[in-house]
Amino acid sequence: MPTHTTKDLLKSEAFDFIKKRAEEAEKQQKVATLKRVKSRPVQETDNVVESNALARAEYRMTLNEKRLINLAIAKLDSQQADADQLQDIPITAEEYMRVYEVVPNNAYTEMAQAAKKLMNRQLTIRHEGKSYTIYNLLVESNYREREGVVIITLNPRLASQLIGLRNRFTQFMLDSVRHFRLFSSARLYEMMKSVESQGVFELSLEDFKARILADPKKYKKFYDLKRWVLEPALSEINTLTDIQVNYEPVKHSRKIVRIRFTITKNKQQKLDL
């Protein structure tokens, strides 16, 4: 039987000590890196990166909630598959004011209300056939009034939709969406960005309303949907962003059942807003 000398034991203990110190150093470095990444002030040129499935998900929220979520996602490193990124993401009132050009008093109020409402928001991701998954968006929201900061933790079950992305993802710059005044514009824009490479994309009226309004039964008449949702959203998208989106109704037996979208680069985009 092999015997262990005192020298062997010392080598083993030394190895375990070095290994433990290396693991502790790696952990500390990871924590420091995550803190630095998440505390970095968001810039208008930063990108929001998400899976195509998330860009086409079904949910409803206010424009201010969407703004807060976009700032949080812009702080993530989409290429690093580290779910700890989704924890304790700080968003300052200064960032919110600067990116969205909001006056200070409004920024504090909007952030606080948005963070509170987001705790009750859910989103639905459709799969093949009739299957789907429903997620809660946040697991925690912490508003610190004196510090002027909101700290949110995204649902870790959404990690695969936000980080470690290598393909099938949607990307857009905060600068493209920061001047929107309608939630429907923000939702339709990111959905169109997810299919931009296709050039043409069709949706049934039910799917369109489920993804943009989170209510397939609303606006039973296409005229009302066009007047109050579709055309106002497209007007903002075509004026403010990097893409031009046109549409045409698709009829079946004289009834409008689908919408066909055509997406092209916006050569007339106004750069100085």
N, C-alpha and C positions, 0 to 999 in steps of 0.2 A: 504494500500500500504506500502511496506517496506521502511523504512527510513535509510539513511546512516549517521552515526555519523562521527564526525571529526576523531575519532579513526579508524573507518573503512576506511576512505579515506587515512589516513596516512599509514595504513597497505597495501592498494592497491598501493599507490605510491612507498612504500618501495619494494613491490614485483616486480613492473615494473622496478624499478631501478636495483634490484638484477638480474632480468632476462636479462636486457639489458647488464649489465656488464658481465654476464656469456656468453652471445652470442658473445660479443666482444672478450672476453678471448679465447673462442673456435675458433673464426675466426683467431686470432693472432697465436694461437697454430698450426692451420692447415697450415697457411702460412709459419710458421717457419719450420714445419715438411717437407713440400713440398720442401722448399728451401734447407734444409739439405740433403734430399734424392737425389735431382737432382744435387746438387753440389758435392756429394760424388764422389771421383775419381773412375772411372771404373777399375775393375781388370780383368785379363785374365780369372779368374775363375767365373766371373759373367755370368748369363744366359740370353739369349734372349728368351722371352716367347711371343708367339702370337697364335691366333686362328688357327685351322687347315685350315679354309677357307682362311686366309691371307697367310699361308705358301704355299697354292696351287693356289694363285691368278695369274693373267696374268699381267706382266709388264716387262719393259726393262729399265735398267740403267747401268751405268758403275760400275766396281768393287769398285772404290773409293766412289761412292754414296752409294753403298750397305754397305760399311764399316761404313760410317757416320751414316746411319740409324740404323745399328746394335748397335752402341754405344749408340744412343739415346734410343732405346728400352730397352737396358740393364739397363738404369737408372730408368725405371718405376717399380712400385710395381704392378705386374700383379693381385694380389689378392684384391687390394683396388680399388673399383669402383668410383674413383674420377677423373673426366675428366680434372680437373685443372692440373693434372700431365702432360698432353700433351702440356701445354703451357711453352714457354721459357725454353727449355731444353738446358743447356750449355754443350758444348763439347770442351775441351781444346786441343791445339796442343800437349801438353805434354801427354795427354791420348792417342791421336791418334798415336803419335810416339812410345810410350811404347808398346801399344797393338799390333800394326802392324809392329813394328820394322822399322820405316821409318826415314830417316835422317831429321833434323829440317827444312832445306830449302824446301824440298819436301813436308813435312807435311803441312806447311802454304799454299802452292800453291794448293795441292790436296784438302784440306778442303774448301778453298774458291771456287774453281771451282765446287766441288761436291755440296756445299750448293746452289750455283746459279742454277745449272742444275736441282736440285731436285724440285725447284719451278715450273717447267714445267712438272713434271712427274705425270702420272696417273696410276691407277691400276684398274683391273676389277676382280670382284668376281662373279663367276657363281653360280646360284641357280638351283633348280630343273627345269627340262624342258629346255626352251630356254631363260629364264629370267636371267638378270644379272644387276649388279650395278657398275657404274664407279665412282671412287673417285679421287679427287686431293689429293696428298700425304701430301703436306705442305700448310700452310696458311701464313707462314712468315719465313723468313730466315735473320739473322742478323750476319754479319761477322765483328768482331772487331779486326783489324790487330794489333794494338798496344798491346792489351791484349792477343792476340793469342788464341782467343776463337770464336766459332761459336754458336749462339743461335738460335735454330729452334723450331717452333711450329707445331706439327703434326695436321692434320685435326681432329677436335673434333668428326666428324662423324665416325671416325675409333675407337673411344673409346671402343666400344663393342668387337673389334677385338684384343685389346691390354691390357685392364685392366678389373678387376672384373671377371677374368676367373676362372672357377671351373672345367670344363671338356671340352673335345674336343679341347685341345690346344697342341701346339708343343713347345718343349723346347730343347735348345742346348746351350752348353757353348761357349763363345767367343773363348776360346782356340782351339776349334775344327775347327774354320773357319778363324782364323786370318792369316794363312799362305797361303791361297788360292791366286792364281795368275790369276784366271779366274772367271768372273761373273757367267758363266754357272755352275761352280762347286758349288758356293754358293747357287744358285737357286735350282739346282738338289738336293743338300744335304738337305736343309731345307724341300723340298718336300718329300724326302725319310724318313726323321725323322718324318714327320706327319703321315706316314703309316707304321712306323717301327714295330708296334705291330701286324700288319697284316701278315708281312713276305713276302707277294707277292702282287704286285700292277701292274696293266696294264693301259696303256695309248694309245690312238690312236696317230698316227704320228702328226695329226693336233693339238691335245691337247698338246702334248709334245712340239711342236714348239711354240705354243701360250704361254705356261707358261715359257719356258726357253728362247725363242728368241723374244717373243711378235710379231711374224710374221709367221703365218701358211703357207705362200707361199714360204718361204725361204728354200733352200736346197731341191730341188725337188727330187733328187736322194738320196736314203737311204745311199748309200756308202759315199757321201759327208757329210751327217749329222753325220754318225758314225765317220768319220775321223776327222772332224773339231770341233765337239761339244761333242758328246756322250762319246767317248772313252777318250779324254783328261780330261773331267770333272770327269769321273769315276776313272781315274788314280789318280787324286788329292784326291778325296774322300777316296779311298781305301788305300792310303798311309798316309794321314794326320789325318783322323778322327776316331771316335769310331764305325763306321759301315762299313760293307763290302757290296758292291752292285754289283750284276752281272745282266746281261740282256740277253735276247734272242729275236730275231725278231719273230713276229707272222704273218703268211701268210694267205691270203684268195685268193683262185684261183691263186696261185703262185705269188701273189703280197704281199709285206710286208705292212701291214696296222696298226699294233700295236707293242708296245714294252712291254715285260713282265719283270718286275724287281723283283729280289729276294734280300731281305735285311736281313742280319745277323749281329751279333756283330763282331767287328773286333778284333780278338785275337792277331793279329800281329801289332797292332797300335804302331807306334814309339813314345815313350813318350818324349825323349830328342831330340828336333829338332834343 
